Amino acid sequence: MACRFTLRQLEYFVAVGEASSIALASKGINVSPPSISAAISHLEKEFGIQLFIRRHAQGMELTRGGQRFFRAARQVLDGAGGLQDIANEIAGTTKGTISVGCLVTVAPLLMPALRKSFEREYPGSSVAQYDGHQLDLVAMLERAKVDVVLTYDLEIPAGIDFEPFVDLPPYAVFPAGHPLAERSSVELSDIAPEPMVLLDLPLSREYFLSVFQEKGLRPNVAERAGSVPVMLSLVANGYGYGLLNMRLSAYKAPDGGSLAPVALAGRFRPMVLGLATMRGIAKTKILESFEAHCRRSFADKSNSRISQ
C-alpha cells in the first residue's frame, strides 16, 4: 500500500532538518510548532522509520536513515518547484514562491515593503525570506537554498553574478546634542579621535575600518555592537558615534533616543546594494519578475531616501 504524504509535510520536515530545531524551523517558515510536529510524526508513521533523535537540550538530530530521507525529500521538493516553473513558463505567468536571502542590516529597512509590493504586483506569488550575514547568504545561494540575495558587493565570489542598484557612501550618526551633530558635514580627521561605536558584523566591520585606513587614520573604537539597533541605542545614549550606509526612515534609536545623521566630507568607497544570483543557472519566470521588480523599486524616486 502506497504511503500518503503531502509536499507541505516534506517542507516542514526539511525545515526542521536544516534548523535542527522545531522552534527555529517554526520561526523560519512561520508555521506553528504543533503543526510541524504533527507533520513529522505523520511521515514517520507512514514510512515506518524514525527520522529524528529528539534531544531535549540539543534539539532535533537526523538519524542516519533520516539523513538519507532528508536528501531525497529535498530532491522531491526541488522537482515539484520545477513543475511550477514549467507551468509558469507555459502560461507566461509569475506564480509560486521565490526564496530571497537578505543581509541582516538591510532586511528590516527594505525587505518587508519589497515583499509586499512584489506579491501585490504578482498575485499568486509569495516571497520566502531568509536573513543572514554575507558569508551565510553566499553559502545559501551556492546550496540553492535561496534563489537570489539582496546584499552589498562585499567579497562576491567567482561563479556569482551581482547586479548593482544603488551606491551607498558612509555617513556618521551622532547622538542629538553632540557638538558635531549640528554640522552639515564632518571631516574624518575630526571624528577619528572621538569614541566610536563600531558595527561589529562580518565584512561590515572591515569596510568601516577601511574608511579610516584609506585616509591614514585610526578610529577610537570604544564600543562594538553586533546589530544596527544595538549600535543606534549605544550612540543615542552617548557612548560614541557610529557609521552607516543605509539611510534610516526615522532617526530614533530603539529605546527612543534621538540621533543626528551627518555627511562625511570628501569621497569614500561606497557600499553597493544589489542582487546576487548564481551564474550559469537558467532563471525561472518568478526570479526574472523579482529582479525586474527590484530594478523598478530602486529606480523609483520614492526610494531616494535609501541614498539621500
C-alpha positions as CSV (number, residue, x, y, z in Angstrom):
1,M,0.0,0.0,0.0
2,A,1.4,3.4,-1.0
3,C,2.4,5.9,1.7
4,R,0.3,9.0,1.8
5,F,2.0,12.3,2.4
6,T,2.0,15.9,1.2
7,L,4.6,18.2,-0.2
8,R,3.8,20.5,2.7
9,Q,4.7,17.8,5.2
10,L,8.0,17.3,3.4
11,E,8.6,21.1,3.5
12,Y,8.2,21.1,7.3
13,F,10.5,18.1,7.7
14,V,13.2,19.7,5.6
15,A,12.9,22.9,7.6
16,V,13.5,21.0,10.8
17,G,16.3,19.1,9.3
18,E,18.0,22.3,8.3
19,A,17.4,24.1,11.6
20,S,17.9,21.1,13.9
21,S,15.0,22.5,15.9
22,I,11.3,22.7,15.6
23,A,11.2,26.1,17.3
24,L,13.7,27.6,14.9
25,A,12.0,25.9,11.9
26,S,8.7,27.4,13.1
27,K,10.1,30.9,13.1
28,G,11.8,30.4,9.7
29,I,8.7,29.2,7.9
30,N,6.1,30.9,10.1
31,V,4.2,27.7,10.9
32,S,3.2,26.7,14.4
33,P,5.4,24.1,16.2
34,P,2.4,21.7,16.8
35,S,1.7,21.6,13.0
36,I,5.4,20.9,12.3
37,S,5.5,18.1,14.9
38,A,2.3,16.6,13.5
39,A,3.8,16.5,10.0
40,I,7.0,14.8,11.2
41,S,5.0,12.2,13.2
42,H,2.8,11.5,10.2
43,L,5.8,10.9,7.9
44,E,7.5,8.6,10.5
45,K,4.2,6.6,10.8
46,E,3.5,6.4,7.1
47,F,7.1,5.4,6.2
48,G,7.7,3.3,9.3
49,I,11.1,4.9,10.1
50,Q,12.4,7.2,12.8
51,L,13.6,10.4,11.2
52,F,14.9,12.3,14.2
53,I,16.5,11.7,17.6
54,R,14.8,14.0,20.0
55,R,17.2,15.6,22.4
56,H,15.5,17.9,24.9
57,A,18.5,20.2,25.4
58,Q,20.1,19.9,22.0
59,G,17.1,19.9,19.6
60,M,16.4,17.5,16.8
61,E,19.1,15.4,15.2
62,L,18.5,13.5,12.0
63,T,19.0,9.7,12.3
64,R,21.2,8.0,9.7
65,G,18.1,7.0,7.8
66,G,16.7,10.5,8.4
67,Q,19.7,12.0,6.6
68,R,19.0,9.8,3.5
69,F,15.3,10.7,3.7
70,F,16.3,14.4,4.1
71,R,18.3,14.4,0.8
72,A,15.5,12.6,-1.0
73,A,12.9,15.0,0.3
74,R,15.0,18.0,-0.9
75,Q,15.1,16.4,-4.4
76,V,11.3,15.9,-4.4
77,L,10.7,19.5,-3.4
78,D,13.1,20.7,-6.0
79,G,11.3,18.7,-8.6
80,A,8.0,20.0,-7.5
81,G,9.3,23.5,-7.8
82,G,10.5,22.7,-11.3
83,L,7.0,21.7,-12.3
84,Q,5.7,25.1,-11.1
85,D,8.4,26.8,-13.1
86,I,7.5,24.9,-16.2
87,A,3.8,25.7,-15.7
88,N,4.7,29.4,-15.3
89,E,6.7,29.4,-18.5
90,I,3.9,27.7,-20.4
91,A,1.3,30.1,-19.1
92,G,3.6,33.1,-19.2
93,T,2.6,34.0,-15.6
94,T,4.5,34.6,-12.4
95,K,3.3,32.4,-9.6
96,G,4.7,30.3,-6.8
97,T,7.3,31.0,-4.2
98,I,10.7,32.6,-4.6
99,S,13.3,32.3,-1.8
100,V,15.1,35.5,-1.2
101,G,18.1,35.9,1.1
102,C,18.8,39.4,2.6
103,L,21.6,40.9,4.5
104,V,20.7,41.4,8.2
105,T,21.5,45.1,8.2
106,V,19.3,45.7,5.1
107,A,16.4,43.3,5.8
108,P,14.4,45.3,8.4
109,L,14.7,48.5,6.3
110,L,13.8,47.2,2.8
111,M,12.6,43.6,2.6
112,P,9.1,43.8,4.2
113,A,8.0,46.6,1.8
114,L,9.7,44.9,-1.2
115,R,8.0,41.6,-0.5
116,K,4.6,43.3,-0.1
117,S,4.9,45.3,-3.3
118,F,6.1,42.2,-5.3
119,E,3.3,40.0,-4.0
120,R,0.8,42.8,-4.8
121,E,2.1,43.2,-8.3
122,Y,2.1,39.4,-9.0
123,P,-0.9,37.8,-7.4
124,G,-0.3,34.1,-6.7
125,S,3.4,34.7,-5.9
126,S,5.0,34.8,-2.5
127,V,8.4,35.5,-1.1
128,A,10.1,33.3,1.5
129,Q,12.6,35.5,3.3
130,Y,15.9,34.3,4.8
131,D,18.1,36.8,6.7
132,G,21.8,36.3,7.4
133,H,25.3,37.6,7.2
134,Q,27.1,37.9,3.9
135,L,29.1,34.6,4.1
136,D,26.0,32.7,5.2
137,L,24.0,34.2,2.3
138,V,26.6,33.2,-0.2
139,A,26.6,29.7,1.1
140,M,22.8,29.5,0.9
141,L,22.9,30.7,-2.7
142,E,25.5,28.2,-3.6
143,R,23.5,25.4,-2.0
144,A,20.3,26.6,-3.8
145,K,18.5,27.2,-0.5
146,V,17.7,30.7,-1.9
147,D,17.2,31.8,-5.4
148,V,18.6,35.3,-5.1
149,V,20.2,37.5,-2.4
150,L,19.8,41.2,-1.7
151,T,23.1,42.4,-0.3
152,Y,26.2,44.5,-0.8
153,D,29.1,44.0,-3.2
154,L,31.4,42.7,-0.5
155,E,33.5,39.7,-1.3
156,I,31.2,38.3,-4.0
157,P,33.0,35.0,-5.1
158,A,33.5,33.8,-8.6
159,G,30.5,32.0,-10.0
160,I,28.0,34.5,-8.6
161,D,26.7,37.4,-10.7
162,F,26.0,40.7,-9.0
163,E,23.6,43.4,-10.4
164,P,24.2,46.8,-8.7
165,F,21.3,49.0,-7.9
166,V,22.5,51.9,-5.7
167,D,25.7,53.3,-4.3
168,L,25.6,53.9,-0.5
169,P,28.6,56.0,0.8
170,P,29.2,56.0,4.5
171,Y,27.9,58.7,6.8
172,A,28.2,59.4,10.6
173,V,25.4,59.2,13.2
174,F,25.7,61.2,16.4
175,P,23.6,61.5,19.5
176,A,21.3,64.5,19.4
177,G,23.1,67.4,21.1
178,H,26.6,66.3,20.2
179,P,28.8,69.2,19.3
180,L,29.4,67.8,15.8
181,A,25.7,66.9,15.2
182,E,24.8,70.4,14.0
183,R,27.3,70.4,11.2
184,S,26.3,69.8,7.6
185,S,29.4,67.6,7.2
186,V,32.4,66.5,9.2
187,E,35.9,65.6,8.3
188,L,37.1,62.1,9.0
189,S,40.0,63.6,10.9
190,D,37.6,65.4,13.2
191,I,35.8,62.2,14.3
192,A,38.7,59.8,14.4
193,P,39.7,60.8,18.0
194,E,36.1,60.6,19.2
195,P,34.7,57.4,20.8
196,M,33.3,55.2,18.1
197,V,30.6,52.5,18.3
198,L,31.7,50.0,15.6
199,L,29.1,47.9,13.8
200,D,30.9,44.6,14.5
201,L,29.5,42.4,11.8
202,P,31.4,40.2,9.3
203,L,32.6,42.3,6.3
204,S,30.8,45.4,7.5
205,R,33.3,45.7,10.3
206,E,36.2,45.5,7.8
207,Y,34.6,48.0,5.5
208,F,34.0,50.7,8.1
209,L,37.6,50.3,9.5
210,S,38.9,50.6,5.9
211,V,37.2,54.0,5.6
212,F,39.8,55.3,8.1
213,Q,42.7,53.2,6.9
214,E,42.4,54.6,3.4
215,K,42.8,58.1,4.8
216,G,45.8,57.1,7.0
217,L,43.7,57.4,10.2
218,R,42.7,55.1,13.0
219,P,39.4,55.3,14.8
220,N,39.0,55.3,18.5
221,V,36.7,52.2,18.9
222,A,35.1,52.4,22.3
223,E,32.2,50.0,21.8
224,R,31.3,47.2,19.5
225,A,27.7,46.3,18.5
226,G,26.5,43.1,16.9
227,S,23.5,44.7,15.3
228,V,22.3,48.1,13.9
229,P,19.6,48.5,16.6
230,V,22.2,48.0,19.4
231,M,24.6,50.3,17.7
232,L,22.0,53.1,17.4
233,S,20.9,52.7,21.0
234,L,24.5,53.0,22.2
235,V,25.0,56.1,20.0
236,A,21.8,57.7,21.3
237,N,22.9,57.2,24.8
238,G,26.2,59.0,24.3
239,Y,28.7,56.1,24.0
240,G,30.1,57.4,20.8
241,Y,29.2,58.0,17.1
242,G,28.5,55.3,14.5
243,L,29.0,54.9,10.8
244,L,26.2,53.6,8.5
245,N,25.5,53.3,4.8
246,M,21.8,52.7,4.6
247,R,19.7,55.8,5.3
248,L,17.1,55.4,8.0
249,S,13.4,56.5,7.6
250,A,13.5,58.0,11.1
251,Y,16.5,58.8,13.3
252,K,15.3,57.3,16.5
253,A,17.1,54.6,18.5
254,P,15.0,51.5,19.5
255,D,14.9,52.9,23.1
256,G,13.6,56.3,21.9
257,G,16.8,58.2,21.9
258,S,17.3,60.9,19.2
259,L,20.0,60.6,16.6
260,A,21.6,63.0,14.1
261,P,23.0,61.9,10.7
262,V,25.9,63.9,9.3
263,A,27.6,63.5,6.0
264,L,31.3,62.8,5.8
265,A,33.3,65.4,3.9
266,G,35.3,64.0,0.9
267,R,34.9,60.9,-1.2
268,F,34.7,57.4,0.1
269,R,34.3,54.0,-1.5
270,P,30.6,53.3,-1.2
271,M,28.9,50.0,-0.5
272,V,26.9,49.0,-3.5
273,L,23.5,47.4,-2.9
274,G,22.2,44.9,-5.5
275,L,21.1,41.4,-6.3
276,A,23.3,38.3,-6.3
277,T,22.4,35.2,-8.3
278,M,24.2,32.0,-9.4
279,R,26.0,32.3,-12.7
280,G,25.0,29.9,-15.5
281,I,21.7,28.8,-13.9
282,A,18.6,29.2,-16.1
283,K,16.4,31.8,-14.4
284,T,12.8,31.0,-13.7
285,K,9.9,33.2,-14.6
286,I,9.4,34.3,-11.0
287,L,13.1,35.1,-10.5
288,E,13.1,37.2,-13.6
289,S,10.0,39.0,-12.4
290,F,11.5,39.6,-9.0
291,E,14.7,41.1,-10.5
292,A,12.7,43.4,-12.7
293,H,10.5,44.4,-9.7
294,C,13.7,45.3,-7.7
295,R,15.0,47.4,-10.6
296,R,11.8,49.4,-10.8
297,S,11.7,49.8,-7.0
298,F,15.2,51.1,-6.6
299,A,14.8,53.4,-9.6
300,D,11.6,54.9,-8.2
301,K,12.0,58.3,-6.7
302,S,10.1,57.2,-3.7
303,N,13.1,55.1,-2.7
304,S,15.5,58.1,-2.9
305,R,15.7,58.1,0.9
306,I,18.0,55.0,0.6
307,S,20.9,57.1,-0.6
308,Q,20.0,60.7,0.0
